[in-house]
Amino acid sequence: MGTRAHLSSNSIDPASVPQRTLATGASMPAIGLGTFGSDHVTPAQVAEAVRGAAACGYRHFDCASVYGNEAEVGAALEEVTSSGVRREDLWITSKLWNDKHAENDVIASCRQSLADLRLTYLDLYLVHWPFPNFHPPGCDVTARSADAQSYIHENYMTTWRAMESLVDRGLVRHIGTSNMTIPKLRLVLRDARIKPVVNEMELHPHFQQPELFKFVVDHGIEPVGYCPIGSPGRPERDRTPDDTTPTQDPVVVEIARRHRIHPAVVCIQWAIQRGQTPIPFSIHNYHANLAGAVSEPLSESEMNELAAIDRNCRLIKGQVFLWKEGQSWEDLWDPTGEISPP
Ligand SMILES: NC(=O)c1ccc[n+]([C@@H]2O[C@H](COP(=O)([O-])OP(=O)(O)OC[C@H]3O[C@@H](n4cnc5c(N)ncnc54)[C@H](OP(=O)(O)O)[C@@H]3O)[C@@H](O)[C@H]2O)c1
């Protein structure tokens, strides 16, 4: 790691943070800071959290063009590197939005994210969703794109070839997928020249996705877990009455009480110990989450207790990506094990 001059007094040594070794041999910090302000946290507040988190020892930041704050986050990252953190010690992810799946748009979008983030390369670029179905940020869950489509593998591969060309051009170091299912990933792994190194997916104690988790790990793909705390700040439009709250689960609450930490930190510790890379969003509690990443591990029996509280409760259902009338959001996630028909 570079000079420590940039670290604040209560900071955590980035060298002590667990790392994941990706299929390419690259190291990625096993916890990152999410940057989606969920419509109620401003870009300036997110940028301030990026500055604060970097000063406290974070080196991994999960960004996306659709979060609408890459310019502000980029200004913060520039300050971070000016303060002595070396670029090569940062891990910066960005994502391609759904209306940019066409070949030329992929390259232009990546260049735009690089310009906004004030970087010459990204460590990781993800296809944010496997559906090219645009909807405006903040729209209602009933909104549908007029030309919405199901997953069409050859179209996805056109996008993926453009993603591969970003690696060839040196604009990104790694490429990956997000919001995928096993049948879709099987096809991508079959046809990709450059395989995804990461699959970003919803993962928290109430949504453990054991089959997909095992599939990606078995195929040398690092699972990055979004909504690791159960996204308590997510927009109203993303909530349904059946949703559960992992931080209120009695098992999580009891383990937190025992360790004198917040239930959110239990979720982070569980995630890292289980083997995924959580990317908690936080503007107030990022220090506690990083501290959790370097503290005493949970016991084996606590890990077993947490494994047993899976509720198969998906919080980010993706309704806006549905492509025909009368469908339910489950169709987006290939519940039969086959890709849902057009
Ligand atoms: N690939 C995708 O499609 C996708 C989808 C969704 C999300 N993501 C990524 O994943 C990131 C995380 O997901 P998320 O933001 O939805 O949810 P999350 O990380 O599960 O939850 C964030 C919320 O938890 C609170 N929190 C965090 N740490 C806490 C602690 N130690 N104690 C108490 N409260 C705590 C935060 O409040 P404070 O701010 O007050 O601390 C914030 O309201 C996003 O920011 C984004 O980068 C990706």
The ligand as an ORCA input file, in Angstrom:
! r2SCAN-3c Opt
* xyz 0 1
  N     -25.835     -4.193     -9.150
  C     -27.019     -3.766     -8.795
  O     -28.013     -3.924     -9.515
  C     -27.181     -3.093     -7.462
  C     -28.466     -2.985     -6.913
  C     -28.603     -2.370     -5.667
  C     -27.470     -1.882     -5.014
  N     -26.230     -1.962     -5.579
  C     -25.007     -1.449     -4.901
  O     -24.999     -1.975     -3.573
  C     -24.858     -0.905     -2.651
  C     -25.475     -1.283     -1.322
  O     -26.867     -1.527     -1.432
  P     -27.931     -0.554     -0.766
  O     -27.375      0.805     -0.732
  O     -29.220     -0.737     -1.475
  O     -28.191     -1.169      0.671
  P     -27.354     -1.584      1.976
  O     -25.910     -1.350      1.801
  O     -27.838     -2.945      2.357
  O     -27.961     -0.582      3.059
  C     -27.574      0.761      3.125
  C     -28.306      1.399      4.303
  O     -27.858      0.791      5.527
  C     -27.498      1.796      6.463
  N     -26.297      1.324      7.169
  C     -25.124      0.979      6.598
  N     -24.249      0.568      7.544
  C     -24.883      0.686      8.731
  C     -24.499      0.431     10.069
  N     -23.279     -0.050     10.377
  N     -25.404      0.699     11.056
  C     -26.628      1.156     10.761
  N     -27.067      1.408      9.505
  C     -26.200      1.169      8.504
  C     -27.182      3.024      5.651
  O     -27.477      4.155      6.429
  P     -26.412      5.366      6.639
  O     -26.136      5.913      5.293
  O     -27.170      6.291      7.530
  O     -25.188      4.792      7.312
  C     -28.110      2.895      4.455
  O     -29.376      3.442      4.742
  C     -25.496      0.277     -3.377
  O     -25.143      1.519     -2.806
  C     -24.957      0.072     -4.757
  O     -23.613      0.521     -4.841
  C     -26.079     -2.591     -6.794
*
